[in-house]
Each structure stands twice: as C-alpha cells, then as structure tokens.
Amino acid sequence: MLRILSGGYEDAKEIMRDVKSLVEKMGIQVVGDDEVVLEDGVKWEGALKVVACDNSGNDKNIVFQDGV
C-alpha cells in the first residue's frame, strides 16, 4: 500500500502483477486477470455473500458464507 501511495508503481498493470503474486503465495489460485479460486477449489462467488449491516439496507458487508 505504501508503494502505491508514494507513486512507486508505473501503472495499474504493475500493481496487479504484485497483487496476483501475493495472493498466489497465500494459496489462492488466480485464473486469468481477475478470477480467483480458494484453496479448496471454491470460487469467490460461492464463498462470499453480501449482508445488510442495519435495517435500512444501505450499509452492507461482504462475509464468508457458512461452511467456507
């Protein structure tokens, strides 16, 4: 993050290369430019859900689904 804020990257592609490398070291498989697969083969769409933080429905969080 500090490198981003200090202007240490030339462009967004360079940032994405570093991010992709870091998440792969964490055991997350990256497919293509933006598709990720968790360690157990579950894709993000199947692992995460959006939940309301309050009754208004305007404030939301993304959380792991049960069992993931």
N, CA and C of each residue as an Amber inpcrd file, in Angstrom:
protein
   204
   0.8190000  -1.1840000   0.0000000   0.0000000   0.0000000   0.0000000
   0.8680000   1.2540000   0.0000000   1.9270000   1.2160000   0.7630000
   2.8060000   2.3750000   0.8310000   3.4090000   2.6800000  -0.5320000
   3.7550000   1.6180000  -1.2570000   4.3320000   1.8220000  -2.5860000
   3.3220000   2.4870000  -3.5190000   2.0560000   2.1300000  -3.3900000
   1.0200000   2.7600000  -4.2120000   0.9180000   4.2420000  -3.8690000
   0.8500000   4.5520000  -2.5850000   0.6730000   5.9350000  -2.1490000
   1.8840000   6.8100000  -2.4630000   3.0590000   6.2140000  -2.4910000
   4.2680000   7.0000000  -2.7490000   4.5880000   7.1200000  -4.2350000
   3.7200000   6.5530000  -5.0980000   3.9550000   6.6520000  -6.5390000
   5.0080000   5.6810000  -7.0370000   5.1980000   4.5660000  -6.3360000
   6.2280000   3.6020000  -6.6860000   5.8900000   2.6880000  -7.8470000
   4.6750000   2.7740000  -8.3670000   4.2710000   1.9620000  -9.4990000
   4.1320000   2.8270000 -10.7390000   4.4520000   2.2430000 -11.8730000
   4.3230000   2.9480000 -13.1440000   2.8690000   2.9900000 -13.6310000
   2.1480000   1.8570000 -13.4190000   0.7690000   1.7860000 -13.9000000
   0.0000000   0.7090000 -13.1440000  -1.2960000   0.5880000 -13.4210000
  -2.1550000  -0.3700000 -12.7340000  -1.7540000  -1.8120000 -13.0380000
  -1.2270000  -2.0810000 -14.2180000  -0.8020000  -3.4400000 -14.5530000
   0.3080000  -3.9070000 -13.6290000   1.2050000  -3.0140000 -13.2900000
   2.2970000  -3.3590000 -12.3850000   1.7490000  -3.6700000 -10.9880000
   0.7610000  -2.9150000 -10.5500000   0.1260000  -3.1790000  -9.2550000
  -0.5390000  -4.5480000  -9.2740000  -1.2650000  -4.8390000 -10.3350000
  -1.9620000  -6.1160000 -10.4370000  -1.0010000  -7.3010000 -10.4490000
   0.1650000  -7.1500000 -11.0680000   1.1600000  -8.2240000 -11.0510000
   1.5940000  -8.5260000  -9.6230000   1.8380000  -7.4700000  -8.8380000
   2.2450000  -7.6650000  -7.4470000   1.1270000  -8.2800000  -6.6090000
  -0.1030000  -7.8020000  -6.7980000  -1.2370000  -8.3380000  -6.0520000
  -1.4320000  -9.8140000  -6.3970000  -1.3750000 -10.1440000  -7.6780000
  -1.5400000 -11.5330000  -8.1190000  -0.4660000 -12.4190000  -7.4850000
   0.7580000 -11.9610000  -7.4650000   1.8520000 -12.7150000  -6.8690000
   1.6200000 -12.9370000  -5.3780000   1.1700000 -11.9110000  -4.6780000
   0.9360000 -12.0250000  -3.2400000  -0.1900000 -13.0010000  -2.9130000
  -1.3100000 -12.9270000  -3.6350000  -2.4120000 -13.8240000  -3.3170000
  -2.0730000 -15.2710000  -3.6760000  -1.2720000 -15.4740000  -4.7150000
  -0.8460000 -16.8350000  -5.0480000   0.0330000 -17.4050000  -3.9430000
   0.8650000 -16.5710000  -3.3130000   1.6820000 -17.0190000  -2.1820000
   0.8180000 -17.3850000  -0.9880000  -0.4020000 -16.8230000  -0.9120000
  -1.3400000 -17.1110000   0.1750000  -2.1560000 -18.3700000  -0.1080000
  -1.9100000 -19.0120000  -1.2450000  -2.6250000 -20.2330000  -1.5780000
  -3.8910000 -20.0270000  -2.3770000  -4.0790000 -18.8270000  -2.8970000
  -5.2530000 -18.5280000  -3.7040000  -4.8530000 -18.5740000  -5.1650000
  -5.5220000 -19.4240000  -5.9140000  -5.2180000 -19.5860000  -7.3360000
  -5.8700000 -18.4550000  -8.1270000  -5.1010000 -17.8140000  -9.0010000
  -5.6170000 -16.7550000  -9.8580000  -5.7340000 -17.3020000 -11.2750000
  -6.9330000 -17.2000000 -11.8450000  -7.1980000 -17.6800000 -13.1960000
  -7.4840000 -16.4680000 -14.0630000  -6.6830000 -16.2880000 -15.0950000
  -6.8690000 -15.1100000 -15.9440000  -6.4570000 -13.8470000 -15.2180000
  -7.1410000 -12.7690000 -15.5070000  -6.7960000 -11.4900000 -14.8990000
  -7.4790000 -11.2270000 -13.5630000  -8.6940000 -11.7910000 -13.3760000
  -9.4290000 -11.4110000 -12.1740000 -10.2570000 -12.5170000 -11.5310000
 -10.1260000 -13.7420000 -11.9740000 -10.8660000 -14.8530000 -11.3800000
  -9.9830000 -15.5230000 -10.3440000 -10.4970000 -15.7130000  -9.1320000
  -9.7200000 -16.3570000  -8.0790000 -10.4440000 -17.5920000  -7.5760000
  -9.6520000 -18.5970000  -7.1840000 -10.1790000 -19.8480000  -6.6460000
  -9.4950000 -20.0770000  -5.3090000 -10.2810000 -20.3420000  -4.2780000
  -9.7300000 -20.5750000  -2.9530000  -9.0410000 -21.9330000  -2.8980000
  -8.3450000 -22.2030000  -1.8010000  -7.5550000 -23.4290000  -1.6510000
  -8.3510000 -24.6920000  -1.9030000  -9.6050000 -24.7260000  -1.4950000
 -10.4050000 -25.9420000  -1.6300000 -11.1750000 -26.0010000  -2.9500000
 -10.8530000 -25.1140000  -3.8840000 -11.4830000 -25.1190000  -5.1940000
 -12.7450000 -24.2920000  -5.3030000 -13.1730000 -23.6860000  -4.2080000
 -14.3700000 -22.8500000  -4.2110000 -14.0420000 -21.4980000  -4.8320000
 -14.8920000 -21.0470000  -5.7490000 -14.7070000 -19.7160000  -6.3270000
 -15.2990000 -18.6850000  -5.3710000 -14.8360000 -17.4450000  -5.4880000
 -15.2850000 -16.3800000  -4.5890000 -16.7990000 -16.2510000  -4.5700000
 -17.4350000 -16.4170000  -5.7290000 -18.8860000 -16.2540000  -5.7850000
 -19.5910000 -17.2420000  -4.8650000 -18.9950000 -18.4130000  -4.6630000
 -19.5890000 -19.4200000  -3.8060000 -19.1570000 -19.3000000  -2.3580000
 -18.1650000 -18.4810000  -2.0810000 -17.6280000 -18.3770000  -0.7280000
 -18.0940000 -17.1390000   0.0150000 -18.5010000 -16.1230000  -0.7080000
 -18.8500000 -14.8500000  -0.0820000 -20.3190000 -14.5260000  -0.2740000
 -20.8490000 -13.7360000   0.6420000 -22.2070000 -13.2210000   0.4900000
 -22.2560000 -11.7950000   1.0120000 -23.2200000 -11.0330000   0.5350000
 -23.4210000  -9.6540000   0.9640000 -24.5170000  -9.6590000   2.0150000
 -24.2350000  -9.0120000   3.1470000 -25.2220000  -8.9420000   4.2240000
 -25.4400000  -7.4920000   4.6220000 -26.6710000  -7.1940000   5.0210000
 -27.0090000  -5.8500000   5.4840000 -26.4590000  -5.6430000   6.8920000
 -25.9270000  -4.4640000   7.1530000 -25.3940000  -4.1500000   8.4760000
 -26.4580000  -3.5260000   9.3790000 -27.4920000  -2.9890000   8.7540000
 -28.5660000  -2.3680000   9.5140000 -29.8880000  -2.6090000   8.7950000
 -30.9530000  -2.1510000   9.3620000 -32.2760000  -2.3790000   8.7890000
 -32.5800000  -1.5040000   7.5750000 -31.7860000  -0.4740000   7.3350000
 -32.0470000   0.4120000   6.2080000 -31.7050000  -0.2450000   4.8780000
 -30.7900000  -1.2130000   4.9130000 -30.3620000  -1.8720000   3.6870000
 -29.3240000  -1.0860000   2.9140000 -28.9430000   0.0710000   3.4170000
 -27.9730000   0.9140000   2.7220000 -26.5350000   0.5760000   3.0570000
 -26.3070000  -0.0070000   4.2200000 -24.9520000  -0.3250000   4.6740000
 -24.7670000  -1.8340000   4.5890000 -23.7750000  -2.2860000   3.8170000
 -23.5900000  -3.7190000   3.5940000 -22.1420000  -4.1310000   3.8440000
 -21.9740000  -5.3950000   4.1800000 -20.6560000  -6.0070000   4.3510000
 -20.5780000  -7.2490000   3.4910000 -19.3810000  -7.6430000   3.1290000
 -19.1500000  -8.9040000   2.4380000 -18.5250000  -9.8490000   3.4520000
 -19.1280000 -11.0360000   3.6130000 -18.6500000 -12.0100000   4.6020000
 -18.5660000 -13.3890000   3.9550000 -17.7760000 -14.2860000   4.5800000
 -17.7240000 -15.6670000   4.1120000 -19.0410000 -16.3570000   4.4470000
 -19.5190000 -17.1870000   3.5210000 -20.7140000 -17.9700000   3.7740000
 -20.4050000 -19.0590000   4.7930000 -21.4250000 -19.5440000   5.4590000
 -21.2490000 -20.6220000   6.4280000 -20.6610000 -21.8490000   5.7480000
 -19.7050000 -22.4870000   6.4160000 -19.0990000 -23.7010000   5.9100000
 -17.9220000 -23.4800000   4.9840000 -17.5490000 -22.2380000   4.7470000
 -16.4160000 -21.9490000   3.8610000 -15.2400000 -21.5340000   4.6920000
